[in-house]
Amino acid sequence: MTDSIPASSAVPAGPVPRRAVLLMLAGALLSGCATTSPEEAMTIPSTTPGRYSALVIDASNGKVLLDQNGAAPRYPASLTKMMTLFMLFEAMESGRVTTSTPIPVSAAAARMPPTKIGFRPGDAIDVESAINALCVKSANDVASAVGEFLGGSEPAFASLMTARARQLGMTATTFRNASGLPDPDQRTTARDMALLGLALRQRFPQHFVYFSARQFTFRGRMVRGHNDLLGRVDGVDGIKTGYIRASGYNIVTSVRTGGRSLIVVVMGADSARQRNAHVEDLVRRYLPLAAAGSTAFSAG
């Protein structure tokens, strides 16, 4: 069973300003109260109660196709880096940085635990390599360096991230760092992560291709990624995985194929394999229910 989006929240035909589309979709997501019949319920087994959430959104109009615990507070883990990248893309859009701008790596950033690229204090990484390191490797040292560079300090950057999230309609998200490393106050919901995934696709189609990369080369070394759905599930073109012990295995997935489009969020799986299989099943079940032929979020 699916939500009916209020008429005032539906995406109108024809060109729509980007901010207007995002605000309408935020309203649709916040007002949605999707119900799922027992035969549709697909809660995955979890040894840790209270971690699982799943949300499936028709990306062309914001309709909630599946909502299981979508508004429940969760730890974002490395899904946080989606917001770090959003802020970095905005800095590129404003001309504050270019792809070649060097980002210094402080001693604090270099000390971040894995996953990381591995730097010495005083090293630097160019913006394009930083984007790849965040999208593909989910590098915590790079996330910290980006936060310090754009915000002056990582805590200050986290405050900017939270404020920007509120402007996007992410009303239940609070950031405390740029990486998603454990912090009891860093919380989000599946709905907020779906909205952020939509925002990244809609605002930055020219940069969204970074999320589809499965590897990149840095300083002559091949760096491979974590998102095994890329190249495995037809139509998946990103975007981000995440894991800390408290959160379980999280993912936000973008799917575009056959004129239909989804954003799928799964949070709290017990393994990457379980999470990926669940997303694959959700895509199979709900892609046929998405509206066909819409270009609301196409790269055009």
N, C-alpha and C positions, 0 to 999 in steps of 0.2 A: 504494500500500500504506500502511496506517495503523498507528499504534501501538495496542496494547491497554493501557489504563491499568490498573495494578495495582488490585485490589479495594480495598485500603486507601486508595487515592488517589481513587477515584471519588466524585462528589458524591452524597450520599444523598438520598432523596426527602424532601420536607417542608421546613419552615423550618430553615435552618442559620445559625448566627451568622456574621456577615460575616468576622471574622478566621479562623474555622475553614475557610470556603470558600476564602479566599485561600491559606491554608497548604496545603490539599489540592491546589489547582491548582498551587501552586509545586512541590509534590512530584511531581505528574504531569509538569510540564514538565521538571524536572530529571532525572527518571528516563526520560523518553522518548528513544527511539533510532530515530526514524522512518527507514525506508529508502524510497528512491524508485527505481522501476524506470527503465531508460533511456527508455522511451516516455513516462514521466511527468516526467522531468527537464526543467526549464524554465529553466535558467540563462540569464539575459539576457546579450547581448553586452556586454562591458565592455573599454574600452581600458586599464583599470588593474586588473591581477590582484590578488586578495586583498581586494577591497572588497565583493563581492556576498554577501548573505545573504537568505534568504526563509524565513518561517515562517507557517503557516496553522494556527490553533487553532479548534476548535469551542468557542465561548465558553460553551456550556451545561454542558460537562463537563470541559473542559481537554484533550480528546483532540488530539494532534498529527496533523494531516492531511497536512502537508507540512513537511519540515525540510531545508533546504539551507544548510549552514554556520551553523545556528542557534546554536551554542555558540562560534563563532569571534569573537575580539575585534574590535570595530569602534568607530569614532568616532561618538558619538550625534548630533553637531551640535545642531540646535534641538529634537530629541526630548528633550533635557535639560529643556526648559521644561515637559514633562509632570510631572517631579518637582518643579519649582519650584511649579507649580500644585497638585500634591498637598499640598505643605506649606502653601500658602496656604489651601487648602480646609480642612485640619485646623485652622489658626488660626481660621478662621471657625466651624468646628464647636465649638471649645472656648470661643468667646466672646472670644477675644483681639482680634479685629478684626470689624468689620461691613462691609457693602458700601460704606458711606460713609466709612470711616476713611481719612484722608489719608496717603499714603506720600510722604515727602520724597525729592527727587531731588538727590543729592550731585553735586559737580563730577565725581567719578570716573564716576558713572553717566551723567551727561550727555555724557561724552566717548566712550561706547561707540560702536563703528562700526555702520553700518547692517547689518541693517534696524533702524530705530528710529522712535520717534514724534517726537523732537526737543524737548528741554527745555533751559532755562537752569538752572544751579546755583541751588538754593533753591526751584525750582518743586515742586509736589506733584501727585500723581495719586490719585484715590480708588480703593479696592480693586476696585469693580466695573469701572471703566474699565481698571484694570491687568489684570484677568482677560481682558477683551476684547482688550486690546493684546497679551497673550501668546498667546491662542488664535488670533486672527485675523491679526494683523500680525507675530507672532513678534518683538516689539520687544526688542532687546538692552538698551536703556537702562532699560526698565521691569523686565526680569528682574534686572538689577543692583540697581536700587532696592529691589525686593522682597527680594532676598537680604540687602542691608544692613539693611533694616528688621526682618526676622524673625530674622536671625542676629547682628546687631551689626556684622558685616563680611561681605563676600561669601565670603572663604575659610572663615570660621567656618560660614557657612550651607551651603557646599558639604560640609563635614564632617558637618553634621546631615543633609543630603540622603543622603550615602553611608550613614550609620548607619541611617536610616529605610529605605533601599533594602534593606539586609541583613535588616531585620525583615520585609520583604515577601517575602523569598526571592530577591532579586536578588543572587546571590552573586558575579557577575562584573562588577559595575558599580562604578566609582569616579567621583565627580564632583569637579571642581576649580573650577567656577564655576556660576552660575545660568542662563547663557544658552546654553551649547554652543559659544561661540566657541573657536577652536583652542587646545588644550592637549594636549601629547603624552601626558599621564597621565590624561586624561578618556576612559575606555573603557567599553564595554558590550557586549552581545550582542543578537541578535534575540530570543532567548528571554526575556532580562530585559525588553526593551522590550514584548514581548507581555504579560508578567506585569503590568507597570506599566499598560498599557492596560486589562487586565482589572480591575485594582485600582481605577482611576479610575472605571470604569463601575459597579462593584459597590459601592464605598464612597460615592460621591457622585452618585447618580442625579439629585438635585435640581440639581446644578451641571453635569452632563455636557452639558446643552443648550448651554452656551457653546461647546463644540467644534464644534457644527453651524452656527455663525454664519459667514456669508460676508463680512459687512461690519458696521461699527458706526460710530456718530457720536461724535466727540470734539472738543469745543470748536468745534462748528459745522461740522466738516469730516468728510466721509465717508471712512472708512479701509477699504480693501478687502483681502481675504485672498489666500492662496496655494494653498489646497486646492481644486484644480479638480475633484476627485472628488465634492465636495458638489454635489448637484443634477444630477450627470451619471450616476452609477451608482445604480440602484435599491437602497435600503436603507442606503446609506452615511450615517452620522450623525456623523462625526468620524474621527480625532481630531487628528493633528499631522504636519506635514511638517518636514523639516530638510535643510540643506545647508551644508557647508564643502568646500573643495577636497579635503581629505584623505579625507573620508567619501564623497563623491559624494552623490547625491540619495536621501534616506531618507524613509520614511513609516510611520506606524502607522495602520491604518484599522479602524474599527468598522463592522460590517454587521449589520443586523437587518431581516429581511423574511420574510414567509411562515412565521412560526413558527420560523425557523432563524437562527442567529447565528454570526458569525465575528469573530476578530481576525486581521488580515493585516498582516505586517511585511515590508517590502522595504527593503533597505539597499544602497547602492553603485551605483545606476543612474547612467548617464552624462548624463541629462537629466531634467527634470521630465516631459516628454512620454513618454519611455521608461518611467520609473517608473510613471506613471499607467496607461499601457496594460498594463503587466505586472500591476498590482494588479487591474485590470478583468478580465483573463484569469483570474487566480487565483480571484477571486470567482465567475466563471462556472463554473469547473471544480469548485470545492470546496464551494460553498454547498449543492448537492444532496446532498453526503455528510454534512452536519451533521445532528445529531439534531433532530427536529421536535417542536415543542410544549413545549419546556422553558422555564421561567421563572426559571431560577437567577440570571440577571443582569438581570431586568426591573426597571423603575423602581418596581415595587410593593414 
